[in-house]
Structures are given as C-alpha cells and as structure tokens.
C-alpha cells in the first residue's frame, strides 16, 4: 500500500462471521455445541433481549421452530440466565418453571 495522508483501510478489515462460526462455540466444547445450530444466532440479538416492557413475541416465534430449543432452555436454567429469551421462555417464565420444579 502506498502512503497517503489518510489512514488506509487494511485489506483484512472484515472478518467473515460465517467463516469463524459462532464465536462462543469451539468444536472441542461439546457442552455448547448446540449453539452452532441455534436460530437466534442467525437473527437480530435485540429481539432476544428486549428492553423492559418490550415485546418478546418475535423471539418466541423464532424459538418455536428452533431444533435446539430444549438444549438452550437447559443451558439457561443450569446457568441461571437472568436476561433474555432462552429456549422460548422469558426470565419470569424460567423463574416460575424453577419454582414449580422444587
């Protein structure tokens, strides 16, 4: 690259997320391997973490057809996830599920 008064954009500035895969999943991490197949990883994450009082309808609709929904819910329950839609349930619904299981 030639020098210019402006900072040039490096040719490798963009890293293809599809090439990298899901950032939180490593092939050797069997416990989280389900995340690679999660539909939420392919959609807008804001739908799964709505502001207080915001609609959860879109996220729950996506969860309905997700083939790893039960793994997702199990993960959220085991790790006491306090925010967002996991396995098609809100935090309030997951708390209720925990209480009923006791």
Backbone as ProteinMPNN parsed JSONL, in Angstrom:
{"seq_chain_A": "XXXXXXXXXXXXXXXXXXXXXXXXXXXXXXXXXXXXXXXXXXXXXXXXXXXXXXXXXXXXXXXXXXXXXXXXXXXXXXXXXXXXXXXXXXXXXXXXXXXXXX", "coords_chain_A": {"N_chain_A": [[0.84, -1.184, 0.0], [0.45, 2.209, -0.734], [1.743, 5.155, 0.849], [-0.411, 7.594, 2.215], [-2.053, 10.696, 3.027], [-4.29, 10.032, 4.435], [-5.461, 7.51, 6.663], [-5.07, 4.333, 5.499], [-7.461, 1.754, 4.755], [-7.095, -1.408, 5.996], [-6.651, -4.392, 4.048], [-7.659, -6.64, 5.242], [-9.738, -5.929, 6.941], [-12.315, -6.833, 7.338], [-13.79, -9.555, 8.868], [-15.114, -12.542, 8.091], [-18.032, -13.638, 9.562], [-19.312, -16.072, 9.151], [-17.301, -17.731, 8.292], [-15.797, -17.823, 10.628], [-17.558, -19.026, 12.381], [-19.829, -19.63, 15.129], [-19.037, -17.402, 17.661], [-18.904, -18.139, 20.402], [-18.662, -20.827, 20.474], [-16.622, -23.6, 20.432], [-15.207, -26.201, 18.528], [-14.305, -28.27, 20.135], [-15.784, -28.046, 22.392], [-18.152, -29.657, 23.624], [-20.383, -29.251, 25.301], [-21.486, -26.811, 24.605], [-21.991, -27.022, 21.938], [-24.48, -27.08, 20.713], [-25.168, -24.424, 20.267], [-24.236, -23.655, 17.777], [-26.196, -24.455, 16.039], [-28.357, -22.942, 16.693], [-31.172, -20.955, 16.0], [-31.376, -18.314, 16.813], [-28.831, -17.313, 16.658], [-28.621, -16.588, 14.095], [-30.154, -14.405, 13.702], [-31.475, -11.138, 14.629], [-30.035, -10.114, 17.568], [-31.176, -8.346, 19.382], [-33.874, -8.841, 19.513], [-34.046, -10.941, 21.263], [-33.309, -9.921, 23.633], [-35.114, -7.891, 24.773], [-36.002, -4.49, 25.694], [-37.057, -3.493, 28.996], [-40.41, -4.241, 29.428], [-40.725, -4.491, 26.736], [-41.683, -6.233, 23.702], [-41.726, -9.783, 23.5], [-42.501, -11.401, 21.59], [-41.515, -11.809, 18.884], [-39.015, -13.099, 19.295], [-39.832, -15.427, 20.672], [-41.366, -16.606, 18.694], [-39.41, -17.314, 16.849], [-37.981, -19.144, 18.379], [-39.836, -21.23, 18.569], [-39.531, -22.839, 16.29], [-36.97, -23.701, 16.425], [-34.47, -26.144, 16.431], [-32.818, -26.722, 18.566], [-33.957, -25.911, 20.881], [-34.639, -27.079, 23.408], [-32.11, -27.711, 24.465], [-31.093, -25.162, 24.717], [-32.835, -24.014, 26.612], [-32.275, -25.705, 28.787], [-29.596, -24.982, 29.218], [-29.899, -22.278, 29.986], [-31.347, -22.56, 32.368], [-29.59, -24.106, 33.939], [-27.458, -22.344, 34.153], [-28.475, -20.153, 35.328], [-29.471, -17.934, 33.818], [-30.331, -14.617, 33.649], [-31.381, -12.71, 32.003], [-33.09, -12.021, 28.952], [-34.506, -14.049, 26.26], [-34.578, -17.434, 26.366], [-34.581, -20.635, 25.092], [-37.192, -20.242, 24.374], [-38.482, -19.105, 26.531], [-39.129, -16.424, 28.803], [-37.293, -14.585, 31.367], [-38.967, -14.372, 33.612], [-40.758, -16.483, 33.118], [-38.962, -18.609, 33.224], [-38.154, -18.464, 35.909], [-40.57, -19.13, 37.165], [-40.843, -21.753, 36.246], [-38.632, -22.938, 37.514], [-39.442, -22.659, 40.217], [-41.728, -24.283, 40.245], [-40.569, -26.722, 39.825], [-39.348, -27.309, 42.187]], "CA_chain_A": [[0.0, 0.0, 0.0], [1.221, 3.448, -0.754], [1.454, 6.085, 1.936], [-1.276, 8.707, 1.878], [-2.341, 11.459, 4.233], [-5.391, 9.363, 5.138], [-5.132, 6.164, 7.107], [-5.71, 3.369, 4.588], [-8.206, 0.655, 5.357], [-6.387, -2.659, 5.69], [-7.414, -5.315, 3.203], [-8.272, -7.682, 6.076], [-10.566, -5.263, 7.961], [-13.565, -7.562, 7.537], [-13.654, -10.976, 9.166], [-16.386, -13.189, 7.758], [-18.526, -14.388, 10.728], [-19.662, -17.435, 8.763], [-16.037, -18.458, 8.295], [-15.386, -18.008, 12.015], [-18.533, -19.816, 13.113], [-20.379, -18.95, 16.291], [-17.885, -17.057, 18.477], [-18.846, -18.758, 21.73], [-18.632, -22.279, 20.362], [-15.43, -24.223, 19.879], [-15.545, -27.573, 18.148], [-13.985, -29.198, 21.21], [-16.643, -27.772, 23.538], [-19.393, -30.388, 23.38], [-21.488, -28.728, 26.099], [-22.087, -25.657, 23.932], [-22.058, -27.283, 20.503], [-25.841, -26.795, 20.249], [-25.278, -23.015, 19.882], [-23.959, -23.523, 16.347], [-27.44, -24.724, 15.315], [-29.426, -22.094, 17.237], [-31.708, -19.967, 15.06], [-31.145, -16.96, 17.312], [-27.501, -16.888, 16.22], [-28.753, -16.141, 12.711], [-31.128, -13.313, 13.674], [-31.164, -9.938, 15.388], [-29.996, -10.44, 19.005], [-32.013, -7.432, 20.165], [-35.192, -9.456, 19.69], [-33.951, -11.878, 22.373], [-33.018, -9.139, 24.836], [-35.911, -6.658, 24.657], [-35.995, -3.574, 26.832], [-38.106, -3.788, 29.969], [-41.734, -3.95, 28.897], [-40.738, -4.722, 25.291], [-42.308, -7.47, 23.238], [-40.916, -10.987, 23.345], [-43.227, -12.206, 20.597], [-40.671, -12.192, 17.747], [-38.03, -14.081, 19.756], [-40.513, -16.678, 20.977], [-41.776, -17.197, 17.412], [-38.208, -17.944, 16.296], [-37.678, -20.298, 19.233], [-40.791, -22.316, 18.315], [-39.076, -23.72, 15.215], [-35.549, -23.988, 16.615], [-34.271, -27.554, 16.779], [-32.024, -26.863, 19.796], [-34.69, -25.159, 21.9], [-34.547, -27.712, 24.731], [-30.736, -27.54, 24.938], [-30.994, -23.747, 25.063], [-33.536, -23.835, 27.878], [-31.485, -26.391, 29.813], [-28.43, -24.144, 29.479], [-30.342, -21.093, 30.724], [-31.723, -22.97, 33.718], [-28.385, -24.547, 34.648], [-26.543, -21.22, 34.337], [-29.241, -19.075, 35.944], [-29.518, -16.765, 32.928], [-31.313, -13.685, 34.215], [-31.892, -11.776, 30.995], [-33.315, -12.508, 27.601], [-35.338, -15.198, 25.922], [-33.763, -18.643, 26.207], [-35.441, -21.803, 24.951], [-38.569, -19.814, 24.186], [-39.06, -18.592, 27.77], [-38.572, -15.204, 29.388], [-36.759, -14.801, 32.718], [-40.105, -14.601, 34.52], [-41.254, -17.839, 32.873], [-37.958, -19.552, 33.728], [-38.252, -18.453, 37.385], [-41.766, -19.907, 37.513], [-40.515, -23.148, 35.973], [-37.754, -23.379, 38.607], [-40.242, -22.794, 41.453], [-42.612, -25.437, 40.116], [-39.757, -27.933, 39.861], [-38.871, -27.547, 43.57]], "C_chain_A": [[0.874, 1.233, 0.0], [0.792, 4.338, 0.398], [0.559, 7.202, 1.432], [-1.554, 9.475, 3.158], [-3.476, 10.848, 5.052], [-4.951, 7.97, 5.55], [-5.833, 5.174, 6.193], [-6.443, 2.281, 5.369], [-7.468, -0.629, 4.995], [-7.268, -3.598, 4.885], [-8.12, -6.388, 4.027], [-9.174, -7.099, 7.161], [-11.823, -6.039, 8.282], [-13.259, -9.024, 7.79], [-15.029, -11.594, 8.982], [-16.876, -14.026, 8.945], [-18.92, -15.82, 10.391], [-18.407, -18.3, 8.769], [-15.608, -18.771, 9.722], [-16.307, -18.951, 12.776], [-19.071, -18.999, 14.269], [-19.243, -18.678, 17.266], [-17.79, -17.791, 19.806], [-18.721, -20.27, 21.671], [-17.316, -22.726, 19.73], [-15.797, -25.663, 19.579], [-15.277, -28.565, 19.27], [-14.865, -28.989, 22.442], [-18.022, -28.386, 23.3], [-20.589, -29.796, 24.105], [-22.198, -27.567, 25.413], [-22.232, -25.846, 22.426], [-23.435, -26.968, 19.917], [-25.971, -25.355, 19.741], [-25.031, -22.803, 18.392], [-25.223, -23.72, 15.513], [-28.6, -23.841, 15.765], [-29.872, -21.052, 16.213], [-31.447, -18.539, 15.509], [-29.784, -16.429, 16.88], [-27.536, -16.338, 14.803], [-29.705, -14.951, 12.581], [-30.652, -12.153, 14.542], [-31.17, -10.244, 16.889], [-30.865, -9.526, 19.857], [-33.406, -8.0, 20.404], [-35.199, -10.372, 20.917], [-33.623, -11.198, 23.696], [-33.769, -7.811, 24.762], [-35.77, -5.783, 25.898], [-37.147, -3.932, 27.756], [-39.455, -3.337, 29.411], [-41.853, -4.173, 27.401], [-41.329, -6.076, 24.945], [-41.298, -8.607, 23.1], [-41.472, -11.875, 22.232], [-42.329, -12.702, 19.46], [-39.669, -13.279, 18.149], [-38.692, -15.435, 20.014], [-40.984, -17.378, 19.705], [-40.589, -17.914, 16.766], [-37.87, -19.207, 17.077], [-38.59, -21.494, 18.936], [-40.282, -23.309, 17.285], [-37.611, -24.121, 15.352], [-35.36, -25.428, 17.087], [-33.423, -27.771, 18.034], [-32.664, -26.117, 20.963], [-34.535, -25.772, 23.295], [-33.139, -27.587, 25.303], [-30.522, -26.112, 25.428], [-31.648, -23.484, 26.424], [-32.776, -24.501, 29.021], [-30.272, -25.548, 30.211], [-28.814, -22.944, 30.348], [-30.694, -21.438, 32.168], [-30.503, -23.369, 34.543], [-27.461, -23.384, 34.989], [-27.233, -19.986, 34.903], [-29.202, -17.789, 35.12], [-30.65, -15.857, 33.392], [-31.939, -12.76, 33.193], [-32.13, -12.5, 29.687], [-34.237, -13.702, 27.503], [-34.393, -16.362, 25.652], [-34.723, -19.818, 26.121], [-36.909, -21.44, 24.835], [-39.233, -19.245, 25.428], [-38.351, -17.318, 28.226], [-37.997, -15.529, 30.767], [-37.881, -15.095, 33.701], [-40.632, -16.031, 34.356], [-40.264, -18.891, 33.365], [-37.961, -19.602, 35.248], [-39.436, -19.301, 37.83], [-41.502, -21.4, 37.316], [-39.621, -23.719, 37.067], [-38.539, -23.603, 39.895], [-41.127, -24.032, 41.401], [-41.85, -26.749, 40.211], [-39.282, -28.269, 41.276], [-39.882, -28.302, 44.372]], "O_chain_A": [[1.912, 1.28, 0.661], [-0.348, 4.291, 0.861], [0.759, 7.702, 0.326], [-1.319, 8.965, 4.254], [-3.599, 11.129, 6.244], [-4.16, 7.329, 4.859], [-7.062, 5.169, 6.116], [-6.077, 1.945, 6.495], [-7.243, -0.905, 3.817], [-8.491, -3.594, 5.029], [-9.085, -6.988, 3.553], [-9.353, -7.725, 8.206], [-12.354, -5.921, 9.386], [-12.548, -9.659, 7.012], [-15.989, -11.205, 9.647], [-16.232, -15.01, 9.31], [-18.868, -16.693, 11.257], [-18.44, -19.454, 9.195], [-15.11, -19.863, 9.996], [-15.873, -19.607, 13.722], [-18.796, -17.804, 14.371], [-18.547, -19.61, 17.669], [-16.684, -18.04, 20.287], [-18.679, -20.928, 22.711], [-16.951, -22.286, 18.64], [-16.598, -26.271, 20.288], [-15.946, -29.595, 19.355], [-14.7, -29.693, 23.438], [-18.94, -27.714, 22.832], [-21.703, -29.831, 23.582], [-23.394, -27.365, 25.624], [-22.567, -24.897, 21.718], [-23.537, -26.623, 18.74], [-26.8, -25.087, 18.872], [-25.567, -21.862, 17.808], [-25.313, -23.206, 14.398], [-29.714, -23.984, 15.261], [-29.044, -20.351, 15.63], [-31.31, -17.644, 14.676], [-29.606, -15.218, 16.75], [-26.585, -15.694, 14.36], [-30.027, -14.535, 11.468], [-29.562, -12.192, 15.112], [-32.216, -10.602, 17.43], [-31.254, -9.911, 20.96], [-34.046, -7.667, 21.401], [-36.243, -10.559, 21.542], [-33.658, -11.83, 24.753], [-33.159, -6.744, 24.696], [-35.465, -6.26, 26.991], [-38.1, -4.595, 27.346], [-39.613, -2.195, 28.978], [-42.944, -4.062, 26.843], [-41.455, -6.951, 25.801], [-40.171, -8.411, 22.646], [-40.963, -12.967, 21.979], [-42.372, -13.881, 19.109], [-39.495, -14.263, 17.43], [-38.163, -16.472, 19.614], [-40.999, -18.608, 19.643], [-40.748, -18.997, 16.202], [-37.511, -20.226, 16.487], [-38.159, -22.643, 19.041], [-40.567, -24.502, 17.388], [-37.073, -24.808, 14.483], [-36.015, -25.872, 18.029], [-33.322, -28.9, 18.516], [-31.984, -25.74, 21.917], [-34.32, -25.044, 24.264], [-32.983, -27.378, 26.506], [-29.849, -25.886, 26.434], [-31.072, -22.81, 27.277], [-32.647, -23.925, 30.102], [-29.959, -25.418, 31.395], [-28.134, -22.635, 31.326], [-30.369, -20.684, 33.086], [-30.399, -23.008, 35.715], [-26.758, -23.426, 35.999], [-26.647, -18.904, 34.951], [-28.938, -16.706, 35.642], [-31.795, -16.292, 33.51], [-32.931, -12.093, 33.488], [-31.448, -13.473, 29.364], [-34.68, -14.276, 28.498], [-33.511, -16.269, 24.799], [-35.587, -19.978, 26.983], [-37.778, -22.248, 25.165], [-40.423, -18.93, 25.398], [-37.141, -17.162, 28.057], [-38.195, -16.632, 31.276], [-37.748, -15.985, 34.541], [-40.918, -16.706, 35.345], [-40.668, -19.941, 33.863], [-37.787, -20.675, 35.826], [-39.32, -20.097, 38.761], [-41.904, -22.215, 38.146], [-39.82, -24.853, 37.503], [-38.339, -24.602, 40.586], [-41.263, -24.746, 42.395], [-42.404, -27.768, 40.624], [-38.858, -29.395, 41.533], [-39.65, -28.587, 45.547]]}, "name": "protein", "num_of_chains": 1, "seq": "XXXXXXXXXXXXXXXXXXXXXXXXXXXXXXXXXXXXXXXXXXXXXXXXXXXXXXXXXXXXXXXXXXXXXXXXXXXXXXXXXXXXXXXXXXXXXXXXXXXXXX"}
